Amino acid sequence: MRYILLMIAAVALVGCGGEDEESNPEKGYVHHATVAGQIEWVVRKAAKKPTGELTKEDYEKVTRLSLQRRKLLKIPKELEKLTQLTFLDLRNNRLKDLKGLEKLTQLEFLRLKNNPALTQAQIDELQKALPKCDIYSNPKK
């Protein structure tokens, strides 16, 4: 019985042996813990550019981004460079305002659910600035 438990634990710790593309240093891509690092990683992956200086064209290749559950209090400044974003997921954060999102004029789909400090007035103001964007939210105020 002890042997079986040991084998199960070993398999659970080692995993299935699949390659994690998101954190593969051999391919030059390393997933970062910071939001700025995550955005840079997404840009590098979209541009197929693991090293070197990122250009405006590199940032424009990103059309989708998920920053859910990142404990964000405000919109990261780095998002302004992602002018071609059509999908943005900011669910389950701690956002207090939405300043900066109005500049993402290509947005078609925005998830803002479970950001308890946001108000309906803030959502309405953003909707006016981005009339073609479907905004999914559940403001408490």
N, C-alpha and C positions, 0 to 999 in steps of 0.2 A: 504494500500500500504506500509506504514511504517513497519507494522508487517511482511510482506513478505520479504522486504529487510533485516530486522533484522534476520529472519530465514535463509536466504541465507548466510548472513555474519557469522552466528553461525556455519552453516554446513561447510563453507569454512575454518573457523579457527580451528574447531575440526577435520575435515577430516573424513575419512570413518571408523576410528577406527581400521584399520588393524595394526598388529604388525610389527614394523620395526626391522628385525633381525640384521641389521647392528649396531644398537645402543641400544641393549637390555641389561641393566646392570643385570637383573635377571638371564640371561644366562651366565653372566660373560664377555660378549664381549662389549666393548665400542669403538666406532669409534673415532679416534683421528684426530685433525686438522693438525698435522705435518706429513711430508712425512715419517719420521722414525716411528712415531706412526701408520700410516696407514699400513706400511709394517709389523710392529709387529702384528697388528690386523689381517692382512691377514694370517700370519704364524700361529697365535694362532687358527684362525678359521679352517684352513686346518688341523692342528694337533689335533684339538678338545681339546685344552689345554688352558683354560681361564686364568690360573694363573701358576706361577712357572717358573723355568728357561727353556729357549728354547735351544734345542740341534741342532746339525748339521742335524740330521734326521728330526727334525721339519721343518727346513728351506727347506729341500729337498722335502717336500710334496707340496710345492707351484709350480704350473706349469703355472699359468696365473696371470697377474697383469696389472692393468690400473692405470696410473699416469697422465692422461690427465688433462689439465687445472690447473696445480699446480704451475705455474710460475717458473718452475725449470730453473736454469741457468747452472747447471752441473748435471752429473749423480750421484744420491745419492750413497754413499759408501755402504749402507746397501744392495744394489742390488747384490753385489758380493757374498753374502751368499746364494742367490737364484739360485743355480747352476743347477736346473732342470727346470727353466723357458723355456717354449716353445712359449709363447705368451706374448708380452710386448707392451703396448700402451703408447706412450709418446707424443701423438699429442697435439698441441696447448699449448706449453710451450715456454720458451725463451732460450733453450739450445744453448750454444756456442761451446761446444765440446762433443765428444762421448766417452771419455776415460773411460774405465771400462766395456763397453758393449762387448768388444772383449773377455772377460772372460766368457761370458754366451754362451758357446759353444753348448748348446742344443736348442737355439732359432731357431724357424722355421718361426716365423712371428713377424715383428717389424714395428710399426707405428710411423713415425717421422714427419708426415705432420705438416705444420704450426709452424715450429721453424725457424723464419726468419734469424737468424744469422748463421745457418749451411750452409756449402758449398758442392758443388757436390764432391769435392776432399775428404772431410771428409766422405761422404756417400760411395764413392768408396773404400776408405781405410777400412772402416768397413765391406763392402761386401766381400773384399778379406779375412778378418779375419774370417768371418762367411759365407762361401760359400753356405751352405745349408739353409740359412735364406732368406726369402722374405722380403725385406725392402721397405716399402712404404713411400716415401718422396717427397717433392717439394721444393728443395733448390732454393733460389733466386740468389745465387752467383755461 
